[in-house]
Amino acid sequence: HYQELPELFMDFICSLTGKSPSTTGAGSEGALTKGPFNSLSTTADLNNALVSFILCGYDGFSSAAGYVGPNRRIDHDVSLLIPEIWCRLPLRERDPRYLIKRGYLEKLEDFDYNGVKVLASRLGYRITPGFVHAYFGKIFDNPTTVFDEAMLKPETQDLEVYVDGIHNIVSAQRRVAQRYFDDGTIEGACPPLKALLYMMAEGSFEGKGISHPDIRHMFTRQYLLASDWYQQRLALKQQLDVQLWHSHIDYIRHRLNVCTEIEEKTKLESLFNAAKNKRQYLESADYLASLQGTIGADGIRDN
């Protein structure tokens, strides 16, 4: 599967699992949900990750493990296979836009089942028979016998089970997102992340659904670079760097005051002057401008 950033980060936020040693069943199990693994506010990690993904144009692909549908047990076979395929693809053919244009990826759309909307679009795009024919022949003599319709479209195995699986994903995402509202950490989320949390918990943000152009635009590099909140991250990074070099200068000054060795004092004086020059540069507009395109710094909330 390929997921664009909104759907990909819904999965990151939820850290969804089917069953693992740390859970008793389907649900959310990732490190982002467990305090003992990370004492930072989860929004700090997610803000940094999201800014990084947007700036770098990272494309998120994932592979299945365990089962594909109720009848096809694959364990980690596909997880081991996909890197073998991927390393044989030219860079341009790993681009999801190329794969979509060629018909090698198809978008999953929401649909109604027994009067209830099934949010299949949360799964993003999935590979097609065209992808199997074009690329899996690098590994298999007859790839379509392995990746047949039942593998590529698990809903053909049992539509009710498929629908239940998607509902499980959506309900787990809703439950995890609600925690950010309950403990107040949503206030530390950058605007695109905050929009996602509202989508996951309530189904919309400011009356707009996940497919609304305004929401999708929030996950573009153009939007990010022009946003006030991103510029604030850069200004905070500059401020923190200046503070760090203030402390360096204070330390060197202290060492100079207590130093009695002439040779060491000469070295310290050189370091002292270099540190002051460094601080002067860090305080300049040129340094702030040089931070464009970096993740800046997150204003971590104390929750």
Summary of the structure (lengths in Angstrom):
residues: 303
radius of gyration: 24.7
end to end distance: 35.3
largest distance: 85.8
contacts: 838
relative contact order: 0.12
helix: 61%
strand: 10%
